[in-house]
């Protein structure tokens, strides 16, 4: 395989010390399209050493100068957006417009980071004591790292590195080895915008590269998005090695459908939220909670739309849903559908046997819809990460709320209702990090922050927005008095401002 995606270290592409390679497939055809160098511990340590050296000068640049590079970066990404989007489609499989939307959501974080001079402003208090002033400032941490998943090869890395770098840190990114080309392109374009060598580095790899990031003492903070078991592993090991860490894990997002809602609006919202990106989203709505007597109408309307779902290659303008990312993941998702049938759920729409003419080897399946799913079933408890929607029926709003609150995951949730009191009560009492009211996928915009509760987030701070600025900076408070020529005697008590 001649086409090998390499690491990007110190401003240039390199194969480093890699002797192993991972296969990259085009999910639409099932054919191998390229391969990626899998980094060694030595490769990771080299990238960290380069980033540490670059931090010395980058952190000293005024925030305004850093912001100007980010403004240029935004412009360059926009000019190259079509190429980036097609890279995403070719390795992930999602449809073009979905990939475009995810890139735009990432670009919004770059836009937010352009305002870093304002965001880094501290507080000043004159005369906290007689002739004593006190002020605070936020300063960068050093080398930061990001470990990102396959489902959003542009958006999720862009939730991390633009803010970290704008704050004056340097960054080492370990993207998913399933679709690494987008990250390599983003790094290359950042250099074109004027970013100095070594400020942003990309090391491809698997567990060996991840573990190298976790144990290296020069990495001061790690951001992660992925499954809950790996998020917990990242959190525990990063903390053990004295790093800041935000580790976003899995999800089982519910959409509560109240009897008074606009049902057509709810069904359309559910279709996009459950089957968009083939369900490979941590914010996918994978459970529809039918409240009261709305269940039959909901399932009837959903089933017709799921059966009519247009599945095809991501670059086909008629496609509403593309293939899954790999053959292994396709088989895993099909296995969950098999399990749901075995557990006794009613499979209303079965998409397991979908075959597309001319794309017989692609990683496709149609949308699947289950009814009468119970809390005890694994298809309800576990994250499937595929185009599978489960309908759970409950008698009232209180039972629906309890169902959501009792689940181990707490990433996102939505409710469809016309009742403002119900919506307000739901938003206030539900134990979930991101809530939508008549909004199917409540992903916050860049100047708010993204993150879940419970086992969907390990760490104290959410991603991007002002939470991101806090995560990638340290707070320092200075208290000062200038000599007046009057000398006081030593004091051996806790200082008290007078």
C-alpha positions as CSV (number, residue, x, y, z in Angstrom):
1,X,0.0,0.0,0.0
2,X,1.7,3.2,-1.2
3,X,-0.6,5.6,0.3
4,X,0.4,5.9,4.0
5,X,-0.8,8.5,6.4
6,X,2.1,9.7,8.5
7,X,2.6,11.6,11.7
8,X,2.9,15.4,11.7
9,X,5.6,16.5,14.0
10,X,7.6,19.7,14.2
11,X,5.9,21.1,11.1
12,X,6.4,18.2,8.8
13,X,5.1,14.7,7.9
14,X,7.2,11.8,9.1
15,X,6.9,8.0,9.5
16,X,9.0,8.3,12.7
17,X,9.9,5.0,14.3
18,X,6.7,3.3,13.2
19,X,7.1,-0.3,12.1
20,X,3.4,-1.2,12.3
21,X,0.6,0.1,10.2
22,X,-3.2,0.1,10.4
23,X,-5.6,-0.5,7.5
24,X,-8.0,2.3,6.4
25,X,-11.1,1.4,4.4
26,X,-13.6,3.2,2.3
27,X,-16.8,2.2,4.1
28,X,-18.9,2.8,1.0
29,X,-17.0,0.1,-1.0
30,X,-15.4,-2.0,1.7
31,X,-12.1,-1.7,0.0
32,X,-8.8,-0.7,1.7
33,X,-8.0,2.8,0.6
34,X,-4.7,3.5,2.5
35,X,-2.9,2.7,5.7
36,X,-1.7,4.6,8.7
37,X,1.6,4.5,10.5
38,X,1.0,3.4,14.1
39,X,3.2,5.4,16.4
40,X,5.6,4.0,19.0
41,X,6.3,5.4,22.5
42,X,9.4,6.9,21.0
43,X,7.3,8.7,18.4
44,X,5.0,10.1,21.1
45,X,7.9,11.1,23.3
46,X,9.5,12.9,20.4
47,X,6.3,14.8,19.6
48,X,6.0,15.8,23.2
49,X,9.6,17.0,23.4
50,X,9.1,19.1,20.3
51,X,5.9,20.6,21.8
52,X,7.6,21.3,25.1
53,X,10.4,23.2,23.3
54,X,7.9,25.2,21.2
55,X,5.9,26.1,24.3
56,X,8.8,28.4,25.5
57,X,8.3,30.8,22.6
58,X,4.6,30.2,21.8
59,X,3.4,30.9,25.4
60,X,5.3,34.2,25.3
61,X,3.4,35.5,22.3
62,X,0.7,38.1,23.1
63,X,-2.8,36.6,22.9
64,X,-3.6,39.1,20.2
65,X,-0.9,37.6,17.9
66,X,-2.1,34.1,18.6
67,X,-5.6,35.2,17.8
68,X,-4.5,36.6,14.4
69,X,-3.2,33.2,13.4
70,X,-6.5,31.6,14.4
71,X,-8.4,34.2,12.3
72,X,-6.2,33.2,9.3
73,X,-6.7,29.5,10.1
74,X,-10.5,29.9,10.0
75,X,-10.2,31.5,6.6
76,X,-8.0,28.7,5.2
77,X,-10.3,26.0,6.6
78,X,-13.3,27.6,4.9
79,X,-11.4,27.7,1.6
80,X,-10.4,24.0,1.9
81,X,-13.7,22.9,3.3
82,X,-14.8,20.7,0.4
83,X,-11.5,18.8,0.5
84,X,-11.8,18.3,4.2
85,X,-15.4,17.1,4.0
86,X,-14.6,14.6,1.3
87,X,-11.8,13.2,3.4
88,X,-14.3,12.7,6.3
89,X,-16.8,11.0,4.0
90,X,-14.1,8.7,2.4
91,X,-12.9,7.3,5.7
92,X,-15.9,7.6,8.0
93,X,-18.8,7.1,5.5
94,X,-21.2,9.7,6.7
95,X,-23.1,11.7,4.1
96,X,-21.6,14.9,2.7
97,X,-24.0,17.3,4.3
98,X,-23.6,15.7,7.7
99,X,-19.8,15.9,7.4
100,X,-20.2,19.5,6.4
101,X,-22.3,20.3,9.4
102,X,-19.8,18.7,11.7
103,X,-16.9,20.7,10.2
104,X,-18.9,23.9,10.7
105,X,-19.5,23.0,14.4
106,X,-15.7,22.5,14.7
107,X,-15.1,25.8,13.0
108,X,-17.3,27.6,15.4
109,X,-14.8,26.7,18.2
110,X,-12.0,28.2,16.1
111,X,-14.2,31.4,15.8
112,X,-14.7,31.3,19.6
113,X,-10.9,30.9,20.2
114,X,-10.3,34.0,18.0
115,X,-11.7,36.0,21.0
116,X,-9.0,34.7,23.3
117,X,-7.5,38.2,24.2
118,X,-10.9,39.0,25.9
119,X,-11.3,35.5,27.3
120,X,-7.9,35.6,29.1
121,X,-8.6,38.9,30.8
122,X,-8.2,38.6,34.6
123,X,-9.8,40.5,37.5
124,X,-8.2,43.5,39.4
125,X,-9.2,44.9,42.8
126,X,-7.6,48.1,44.0
127,X,-7.0,48.6,47.7
128,X,-8.0,45.1,49.0
129,X,-6.1,46.4,52.0
130,X,-4.5,49.7,52.7
131,X,-2.2,50.4,49.8
132,X,-2.5,46.7,48.7
133,X,-3.8,45.7,45.3
134,X,-4.8,42.2,44.1
135,X,-5.3,40.8,40.6
136,X,-5.7,37.4,38.9
137,X,-4.4,36.1,35.6
138,X,-4.7,32.9,33.5
139,X,-1.6,31.3,32.2
140,X,-1.1,28.3,29.9
141,X,-0.3,24.8,31.2
142,X,2.4,23.6,28.8
143,X,2.0,20.5,26.5
144,X,-1.6,19.4,26.2
145,X,-2.9,16.2,24.4
146,X,-6.1,15.1,22.8
147,X,-7.3,11.5,22.1
148,X,-10.2,11.6,19.7
149,X,-12.8,9.1,18.3
150,X,-13.6,8.0,14.7
151,X,-17.1,9.5,14.5
152,X,-16.1,13.1,14.2
153,X,-12.6,13.4,12.8
154,X,-12.8,17.2,12.4
155,X,-15.3,18.4,15.0
156,X,-14.1,16.7,18.2
157,X,-10.3,17.5,17.7
158,X,-11.4,21.1,16.9
159,X,-13.2,21.2,20.3
160,X,-9.8,20.8,21.8
161,X,-6.7,22.1,20.1
162,X,-7.9,25.6,18.9
163,X,-8.7,26.7,22.5
164,X,-5.6,25.0,24.0
165,X,-3.3,26.6,21.4
166,X,-5.1,30.0,21.7
167,X,-4.4,29.9,25.4
168,X,-0.7,29.6,24.8
169,X,-0.3,25.8,25.1
170,X,1.2,23.4,22.6
171,X,-0.7,20.3,21.5
172,X,-0.2,16.7,20.6
173,X,-3.2,15.0,19.0
174,X,-3.8,11.3,18.8
175,X,-6.7,10.8,16.3
176,X,-8.6,7.6,15.6
177,X,-6.6,5.3,13.5
178,X,-9.7,4.5,11.5
179,X,-10.0,7.9,9.8
180,X,-6.8,9.9,10.5
181,X,-6.5,11.9,7.2
182,X,-8.7,14.8,8.4
183,X,-6.4,15.5,11.4
184,X,-3.3,15.4,9.2
185,X,-5.0,18.0,6.9
186,X,-6.0,20.2,9.8
187,X,-2.4,20.3,11.0
188,X,-1.0,21.1,7.6
189,X,-3.5,23.9,7.1
190,X,-2.6,25.4,10.6
191,X,1.0,25.7,9.4
192,X,-0.2,27.5,6.3
193,X,-2.0,30.0,8.7
194,X,1.4,30.9,10.2
195,X,1.5,28.6,13.3
196,X,5.1,28.0,14.3
197,X,6.6,24.5,14.0
198,X,6.0,22.2,16.9
199,X,2.9,24.0,18.3
200,X,0.5,21.5,16.9
201,X,1.6,17.9,16.3
202,X,-0.3,14.7,15.3
203,X,0.8,11.2,16.2
204,X,-1.2,8.4,14.8
205,X,-1.5,5.1,16.7
206,X,-3.3,2.7,19.0
207,X,-3.1,1.8,22.7
208,X,0.7,2.1,22.7
209,X,0.5,5.7,21.7
210,X,-2.3,6.4,24.2
211,X,-0.3,4.9,27.0
212,X,2.8,6.9,26.1
213,X,0.7,10.1,26.4
214,X,-0.6,9.1,29.8
215,X,2.8,8.4,31.4
216,X,4.8,11.2,30.0
217,X,5.3,13.8,32.7
218,X,5.6,16.6,30.2
219,X,2.0,16.3,29.2
220,X,0.0,18.5,31.6
221,X,-3.5,17.9,30.4
222,X,-5.4,15.3,28.4
223,X,-8.8,15.6,26.7
224,X,-10.5,12.5,25.5
225,X,-13.8,11.5,23.8
226,X,-14.7,7.8,23.3
227,X,-16.4,4.9,25.1
228,X,-17.0,4.9,28.8
229,X,-14.6,2.0,29.7
230,X,-11.8,3.8,27.8
231,X,-12.8,7.2,29.3
232,X,-12.5,5.7,32.8
233,X,-9.1,4.2,31.9
234,X,-7.9,7.5,30.6
235,X,-9.2,9.4,33.6
236,X,-7.7,7.1,36.2
237,X,-4.3,6.9,34.5
238,X,-4.0,10.5,33.6
239,X,-4.9,11.5,37.2
240,X,-2.4,9.0,38.6
241,X,0.3,10.7,36.5
242,X,-0.7,14.1,37.9
243,X,-2.4,15.5,34.8
244,X,-5.6,17.5,34.3
245,X,-8.1,15.3,32.5
246,X,-11.5,15.6,30.9
247,X,-12.6,12.2,29.6
248,X,-16.0,12.1,27.8
249,X,-17.5,8.7,27.6
250,X,-20.5,6.8,26.2
251,X,-24.2,7.7,26.1
252,X,-27.7,6.3,25.9
253,X,-29.7,9.4,25.0
254,X,-33.5,9.4,25.6
255,X,-36.1,11.4,23.7
256,X,-39.3,11.8,25.8
257,X,-42.4,12.1,23.6
258,X,-45.3,13.6,25.5
259,X,-48.9,13.0,24.4
260,X,-49.5,16.8,23.7
261,X,-46.5,17.2,21.4
262,X,-46.4,18.0,17.7
263,X,-46.0,14.3,16.7
264,X,-44.8,15.0,13.2
265,X,-42.1,17.4,14.5
266,X,-41.1,14.8,17.1
267,X,-40.9,12.0,14.5
268,X,-38.8,14.1,12.1
269,X,-36.5,15.1,15.0
270,X,-36.1,11.5,16.0
271,X,-35.3,10.3,12.5
272,X,-32.4,12.7,12.1
273,X,-31.2,12.1,15.7
274,X,-31.4,8.3,15.6
275,X,-30.3,7.6,12.1
276,X,-28.1,10.5,11.1
277,X,-24.4,9.5,10.8
278,X,-25.7,5.9,11.0
279,X,-26.3,6.4,14.7
280,X,-22.5,6.8,15.2
281,X,-22.9,9.8,17.5
282,X,-22.5,10.2,21.2
283,X,-25.5,12.5,21.0
284,X,-27.6,10.2,18.9
285,X,-31.1,9.6,20.3
286,X,-31.3,5.9,20.7
287,X,-34.3,5.6,23.0
288,X,-37.7,7.1,22.3
289,X,-39.8,7.2,25.5
290,X,-43.4,7.1,24.6
291,X,-45.5,8.6,27.3
292,X,-49.2,7.7,27.9
293,X,-51.2,6.7,24.9
294,X,-48.9,8.1,22.2
295,X,-46.9,4.9,21.6
296,X,-49.0,3.3,18.8
297,X,-49.1,6.5,16.8
298,X,-45.4,7.2,17.3
299,X,-44.3,3.7,16.2
300,X,-46.7,3.8,13.2
301,X,-45.2,7.1,11.9
302,X,-41.6,6.1,12.7
303,X,-41.8,2.7,11.0
304,X,-42.9,4.2,7.7
305,X,-40.1,6.7,7.7
306,X,-37.5,4.2,8.8
307,X,-38.5,1.8,6.0
308,X,-38.2,4.7,3.5
309,X,-34.8,5.8,4.8
310,X,-32.4,6.3,1.8
311,X,-29.2,4.5,2.5
312,X,-26.2,4.9,0.2
313,X,-22.7,6.2,-0.3
314,X,-21.9,9.4,1.5
315,X,-21.1,11.4,-1.7
316,X,-24.5,10.5,-3.2
317,X,-26.7,13.6,-2.8
318,X,-29.8,11.4,-2.4
319,X,-28.3,9.5,0.6
320,X,-29.8,10.2,4.0
321,X,-27.6,7.7,5.8
322,X,-24.2,6.2,4.8
323,X,-22.4,3.0,5.8
324,X,-20.9,2.2,9.2
325,X,-17.2,2.9,9.7
326,X,-15.8,-0.7,9.5
327,X,-16.9,-4.2,8.9
328,X,-16.2,-5.1,12.5
329,X,-18.4,-2.3,13.8
330,X,-21.2,-3.3,11.3
331,X,-21.2,-6.9,12.7
332,X,-21.2,-5.6,16.3
333,X,-24.3,-3.5,15.6
334,X,-26.1,-6.4,13.8
335,X,-25.2,-8.5,16.8
336,X,-27.1,-6.1,19.1
337,X,-30.2,-6.3,16.8
338,X,-30.0,-10.1,17.1
339,X,-29.7,-9.8,20.8
340,X,-32.8,-7.5,21.0
341,X,-34.9,-10.1,19.2
342,X,-33.6,-12.8,21.5
343,X,-34.4,-10.6,24.6
344,X,-38.1,-10.3,23.4
345,X,-38.3,-6.8,22.0
346,X,-40.5,-6.4,18.9
347,X,-38.4,-5.7,15.8
348,X,-40.7,-3.5,13.8
349,X,-38.2,-2.6,11.1
350,X,-35.3,-4.8,10.3
351,X,-32.4,-3.3,8.4
352,X,-29.8,-6.1,8.9
353,X,-30.0,-7.6,5.4
354,X,-29.7,-4.4,3.3
355,X,-27.6,-4.8,0.2
356,X,-26.9,-2.1,-2.3
357,X,-26.3,-2.9,-6.0
358,X,-22.8,-2.0,-6.9
359,X,-21.8,-1.6,-3.3
360,X,-22.3,-5.2,-2.1
361,X,-19.0,-5.1,-0.1
362,X,-19.8,-1.8,1.7
363,X,-20.5,-1.6,5.4
364,X,-24.2,-0.9,5.1
365,X,-27.3,-1.7,7.1
366,X,-30.7,-0.2,7.1
367,X,-32.4,1.5,10.0
368,X,-33.7,-0.7,12.7
369,X,-36.7,0.1,15.0
370,X,-37.6,-1.8,18.2
371,X,-40.8,-1.5,20.1
372,X,-41.7,-2.7,23.6
373,X,-38.2,-2.5,24.9
374,X,-37.8,-3.0,28.6
375,X,-35.3,-1.5,31.1
376,X,-33.8,-4.9,31.8
377,X,-32.7,-5.5,28.2
378,X,-29.1,-5.0,27.1
379,X,-30.2,-3.1,24.0
380,X,-31.7,-0.6,26.4
381,X,-28.8,-0.5,28.9
382,X,-25.8,-0.5,26.5
383,X,-24.6,2.0,23.9
384,X,-25.1,0.4,20.4
385,X,-23.6,3.2,18.4
386,X,-25.5,2.3,15.2
387,X,-28.8,3.0,13.4
388,X,-31.0,1.3,16.0
389,X,-33.8,3.1,17.8
390,X,-35.6,1.5,20.8
391,X,-39.1,2.6,21.9
392,X,-39.9,2.3,25.6
393,X,-43.5,2.8,26.7
394,X,-44.3,4.4,30.1
395,X,-47.5,5.6,31.7
396,X,-46.7,9.2,32.7
397,X,-44.1,12.0,32.8
398,X,-42.8,11.0,36.3
399,X,-42.0,7.5,35.1
400,X,-40.3,8.9,32.0
401,X,-38.1,11.2,34.1
402,X,-37.2,8.4,36.5
403,X,-36.2,6.2,33.5
404,X,-33.8,8.9,32.3
405,X,-32.4,9.7,35.7
406,X,-31.8,6.1,36.6
407,X,-29.7,5.3,33.6
408,X,-25.9,5.1,34.1
409,X,-25.3,7.5,31.2
410,X,-26.1,11.2,31.3
411,X,-24.9,12.8,28.1
412,X,-27.9,14.2,26.3
413,X,-31.7,14.1,26.5
414,X,-34.7,15.7,24.7
415,X,-38.4,16.2,25.3
416,X,-41.1,17.0,22.9
417,X,-44.0,18.8,24.4
418,X,-46.3,21.9,24.0
419,X,-46.5,22.4,27.8
420,X,-44.1,25.0,29.1
421,X,-44.4,23.9,32.7
422,X,-43.5,20.3,31.8
423,X,-40.5,21.5,29.7
424,X,-39.2,23.8,32.5
425,X,-39.6,21.1,35.1
426,X,-37.9,18.6,32.9
427,X,-34.9,20.9,32.2
428,X,-34.6,21.6,35.9
429,X,-34.9,18.2,37.4
430,X,-33.4,15.9,34.8
431,X,-29.9,14.5,35.7
432,X,-28.3,14.9,32.3
433,X,-25.6,17.3,31.1
434,X,-27.3,18.6,27.9
435,X,-31.0,19.0,27.5
436,X,-33.2,19.8,24.5
437,X,-36.8,21.0,24.6
438,X,-38.3,20.3,21.1
439,X,-34.7,20.1,20.0
440,X,-33.5,16.6,19.0
441,X,-29.8,16.9,19.4
442,X,-28.9,19.5,22.0
443,X,-25.2,20.0,21.2
444,X,-24.3,23.4,22.7
445,X,-22.8,26.1,20.5
446,X,-19.1,26.9,20.9
447,X,-19.5,29.7,23.4
448,X,-21.3,27.4,25.7
449,X,-19.8,24.1,26.8
450,X,-20.3,20.4,25.9
451,X,-20.3,17.6,28.4
452,X,-22.4,15.0,30.1
453,X,-23.1,13.8,33.7
454,X,-22.7,10.5,35.5
455,X,-20.7,7.9,33.5
456,X,-20.7,10.1,30.4
457,X,-18.0,12.4,31.8
458,X,-15.0,11.8,34.0
459,X,-13.5,15.0,35.2
460,X,-14.7,18.3,36.4
461,X,-14.9,20.5,33.3
462,X,-16.8,20.3,30.1
463,X,-15.4,20.9,26.6
464,X,-14.9,24.1,24.7
465,X,-16.6,27.4,25.6
466,X,-15.4,29.2,28.8
467,X,-15.0,25.8,30.5
468,X,-12.4,24.9,27.9
469,X,-10.5,28.1,28.6
470,X,-10.5,27.3,32.3
471,X,-9.3,23.7,31.6
472,X,-6.4,24.8,29.4
473,X,-5.2,27.5,31.8
474,X,-3.9,27.9,35.4
475,X,-5.2,30.7,37.6
476,X,-2.6,32.8,39.4
477,X,-3.5,35.5,41.9
478,X,-1.0,38.3,42.8
479,X,-1.2,40.5,45.9
480,X,1.1,43.5,46.0
481,X,2.2,46.4,48.2
482,X,4.9,48.8,47.1
483,X,7.3,50.1,49.7
484,X,6.4,53.5,51.3
485,X,9.6,53.9,53.4
486,X,7.7,53.0,56.5
487,X,9.0,49.8,58.0
488,X,6.7,47.6,60.1
489,X,7.7,45.0,62.7
490,X,7.5,41.3,61.8
491,X,4.0,39.7,62.2
492,X,3.6,36.1,63.1
493,X,-0.1,35.7,62.6
494,X,-2.2,35.0,59.5
495,X,-2.1,38.2,57.4
496,X,-5.3,40.3,57.6
497,X,-6.0,43.1,55.2
498,X,-6.5,46.4,57.1
